[in-house]
Amino acid sequence: MKKIVSLLIVSFFLISCASIVSKSEWPVRIGSTPEGADVTITDITEGKKVYTGKTPTTVTLSSKGGYFKGKTYRVEVTKEGYTKQTTEIRSTINGWYIGNLLFGGLIGLLIVDPLTGAMWTLDPKDINLILEKKTAGLSSDQRALSVVSLEDVPDHLRDKMIKIK
């Protein structure tokens, strides 16, 4: 009986909740309106591109950035004739990691989950960026010439237009 109690006590302190019930790589869905836009994901932590492709797509990204460090990614979505949209995916504390406090997993809290990256999750896991059509505008010196369709000109710029014969 003493061996069973001892085994339970030892295992109680060796539990690592996030590593057992979670993971350190997460699927992230990236979409855009309109679809078919170019998407580039850059690992800001390491400063290198980790993915290029077209929307819609699902990419598996690691949340592990190092011991007690998560990753941050920059997502850029571009399409010809539309403005570029940029957002970030950040590492946040995984709820299962907090389970180490509740269940006494000291080694999981300080060693296992931080080393495996399971203490982190990625947020958001579903991104849908709306790309806006590029429209006519004035440059900073107010001397730009743009040839565009009239319906692409914003209402607040129509009174500044000059008719050419």
C-alpha positions in Angstrom: 0.0 0.0 0.0 2.9 2.4 0.8 4.3 1.8 -2.7 1.1 2.7 -4.3 0.7 5.9 -2.3 4.4 6.8 -3.0 3.8 6.1 -6.7 0.7 8.3 -6.7 2.6 11.1 -4.9 5.5 11.0 -7.3 3.3 10.9 -10.4 1.3 13.8 -9.0 4.4 16.0 -9.1 5.5 14.7 -12.5 2.3 15.5 -14.4 2.6 17.9 -17.3 -0.9 18.7 -18.4 -0.4 20.6 -21.6 2.1 18.1 -23.0 -0.3 15.2 -22.3 -3.6 16.6 -23.6 -2.4 19.3 -26.0 0.3 20.0 -28.6 2.8 22.6 -29.8 1.7 22.8 -33.5 -1.6 24.3 -34.5 -3.6 24.5 -37.7 -4.4 28.1 -38.7 -7.0 28.7 -41.4 -6.3 31.8 -43.6 -8.9 33.1 -45.9 -9.5 36.4 -47.8 -12.3 38.2 -49.6 -11.8 37.9 -52.6 -10.2 34.5 -52.6 -7.1 33.6 -54.5 -4.9 36.2 -52.8 -1.2 35.6 -52.2 -0.4 34.9 -48.5 3.0 35.1 -46.9 3.6 34.1 -43.3 6.8 35.3 -41.6 8.2 34.0 -38.3 8.9 37.3 -36.6 10.9 35.5 -33.8 13.4 34.1 -36.3 12.9 36.7 -39.1 12.2 34.2 -41.9 9.4 33.3 -44.2 7.7 30.0 -43.2 4.9 29.8 -45.8 3.8 31.3 -49.2 0.7 30.3 -51.0 -2.9 31.3 -52.0 -6.0 31.8 -49.9 -7.9 29.9 -48.7 -5.4 27.7 -47.0 -4.7 26.0 -43.7 -1.2 26.1 -42.4 0.2 24.2 -39.4 2.4 26.5 -37.3 4.5 25.8 -34.2 3.8 27.8 -31.1 7.3 26.9 -29.6 9.8 29.7 -29.7 12.2 28.4 -27.0 12.3 27.8 -23.3 9.3 29.8 -21.9 9.1 31.6 -25.3 6.3 31.5 -27.8 6.3 32.4 -31.5 4.8 35.4 -33.3 4.0 35.4 -37.0 3.1 38.1 -39.4 0.5 37.3 -42.1 0.5 39.4 -45.3 -2.3 39.0 -47.8 -2.0 40.7 -51.2 -3.8 40.7 -54.5 -3.3 42.8 -57.6 -5.7 45.8 -57.6 -6.4 45.5 -53.9 -4.7 47.0 -50.8 -2.4 44.7 -48.8 -3.7 43.5 -45.4 -1.4 42.5 -42.5 -2.2 40.8 -39.2 -0.3 38.9 -36.5 -0.7 35.4 -35.0 0.6 35.4 -31.4 1.4 32.7 -28.9 -0.8 32.8 -25.8 -0.8 30.6 -22.7 -2.5 27.3 -23.3 -5.3 26.6 -20.7 -4.0 23.1 -20.1 -0.7 24.6 -18.9 -2.6 26.1 -16.0 -3.7 22.6 -15.1 -0.2 22.0 -13.8 -1.0 24.4 -10.9 -4.3 22.6 -10.2 -2.8 19.0 -10.4 0.6 19.8 -8.9 2.7 19.1 -12.0 5.7 21.0 -10.9 8.0 19.4 -13.5 5.4 19.9 -16.1 5.0 23.6 -15.1 8.7 24.4 -15.0 10.4 21.9 -17.5 8.3 19.7 -19.7 5.6 22.1 -21.1 8.0 25.1 -21.5 10.5 22.8 -23.4 8.0 21.1 -25.7 6.2 24.4 -26.4 2.9 22.8 -25.3 2.4 25.7 -22.8 1.5 27.9 -25.8 -1.4 28.0 -28.2 -1.7 30.3 -31.2 -4.3 33.1 -31.5 -6.2 33.6 -33.8 -6.6 30.2 -35.4 -9.0 31.4 -38.0 -8.2 34.5 -40.1 -10.3 36.1 -42.8 -9.0 39.3 -44.2 -11.1 41.6 -46.4 -9.1 43.2 -49.2 -10.3 46.6 -50.4 -10.1 47.6 -54.0 -7.5 50.2 -54.7 -9.1 53.5 -55.6 -8.0 56.8 -57.0 -6.3 59.2 -54.6 -4.2 62.3 -54.5 -0.5 62.1 -53.7 1.0 64.2 -51.0 2.1 67.0 -53.5 -1.5 67.0 -55.0 -0.2 66.5 -58.6 -1.0 62.9 -59.3 -2.6 61.6 -62.4 -4.6 58.5 -62.1 -6.8 56.9 -64.8 -9.6 55.0 -63.1 -13.2 54.1 -63.7 -15.6 56.8 -62.3 -17.3 54.3 -59.9 -13.8 53.6 -58.3 -13.4 57.2 -57.3 -14.6 58.0 -53.7 -17.4 60.5 -53.4 -15.2 62.9 -51.4 -12.7 63.2 -54.3 -15.2 63.6 -57.2 -15.5 67.4 -56.6 -11.7 67.7 -57.1 -11.8 66.0 -60.5 -11.2 68.0 -63.7 -13.0 67.1 -66.9 -10.6 66.7 -69.9 -12.1 67.2 -73.4 
